[in-house]
């Protein structure tokens, strides 16, 4: 559903996700990389914020995808509720972006 939203929001400049519920961990990845990169990621997205991220494969893969595929991205704020240290390590290690990107990862 989120990928469809991104596809139909080509001029999106800021994406804020706030997760307020528990998601059952099953060890499987539910994130499937889209066949086409949504236009907003390559042309307009400059800020991305994810509140409530946990150390879950699906959430980390999605977050890395947004960071790595967004060519105009300047500022990322991540607020982890569980597994803060693993989330921080995973996202810093998995990012191919330059040092110019402000990647702010905090515990909630």
N, C-alpha and C positions, 0 to 999 in steps of 0.2 A: 504494500500500500504506500509506503514512504517513497519508494522509487517512482511510482506513478505520480505522486505529488511533485517530486523534483522534476520529472519530465514535463509537467504542465506548468511549471513556474520558471520559465527561462531567464527572468530578470531578478530572481531571488538573490538578495544581498546578505541576508542574515538568517541562519537556521538555528533555532533553539529547540532542543528536545528535553522534556522533563518526564522522567519515568517515575511513577508513584506506586507501582505495584511489584510484587514478587513474580518472577518468572521461574518456572521449574526448570532446573538444569537436567538435561538428559545426555550431555556429552557430545551431542551431534550439533553440527553447525547448521543454522537455519538461514544464514546469509548466503545469497547467491548473487554473484557479481552480474550486473545487468549487461546485456549484449552491447548496448550503446551507453556512453557516458552522458548523463543528463546535461543539457546545455548550460544550466546555471553553474555547474561545477567548473566548466571551462571558460565561462565568460563573466560571471558577476558575483559569485559567492565570496564575501570577504570575511565574514565572521561565522563561527560555528561554536555552539555551546551544547554540552550534553550534561544534564543534571540527573544524577541517580544511576550512573553507570556502575556495573559490577564487573568482577573478574569472570566474565562469561565469554566464551569463544565468539559467539554470534555478535555480541555488542562490540567487542574489540575489533573484529574483522570489519564491521560496518564503519566504525570510527576511523580505522586506518584507511579504508577506502575513501571516505570523505576527505581526509587530510591529504592523501596522496594524489587524488584525482582533481583537486580544486586548484587550478592554476593561479587564481587571484587571491587565494586565502591569505589573510594577514594575521588573524587572531583566533586562537582556539582556547576555549575554557572547558575543562573537564572536571566534574565534581563527582568523586567516587563515594559510594555508600559502603561497599564491602571490597576487601582485597586491594586497598589503596596502593600499597607498594608494588603489587604485581601489575596493576593497571598502569601505573606510572612507568614501570620498567618496560612493559610490553609496547606501550604507545611511543615512548622515546626511541626504543630500539627499532620499531617497525616503520618509523617515519623516514621517508626519502626526501623530505623538504629541507630547504636551506635553513641556516641559522637565523635568517631574517624573520621567520615565522615565530610569533609569540605563542608558545605552547604552555599554557598554565593548567597544571593538573593538581587538584587539591582534594582533601578528604572532607566529607560533609559532616 
